[in-house]
Amino acid sequence: MATHDGNPPGGVERLIEKVLFAARWLLAPMYLGLSLALLALGLKFFEEAWHVLAGAFSM
């Protein structure tokens, strides 16, 4: 990534870029856990909805 004057980024800017780029691997397990929790919540919702609908139609 070049700066506004066309020169390559300095040491501090390059370090910040590397840290931000590496930090995505710290977030990946959290996103995986959130996805699994959302899946479990969706399954439980449809299970309960099935019970409610089955009870409504049996009356």
Sequence and secondary structure as in RCSB ss.txt:
>XXXX:A:sequence
MATHDGNPPGGVERLIEKVLFAARWLLAPMYLGLSLALLALGLKFFEEAWHVLAGAFSM
>XXXX:A:secstr
   TTS    HHHHHHHHHHHHHHHHHHHHHHHHHHHHHHHHHHHHHHHHHHHHHHHT 
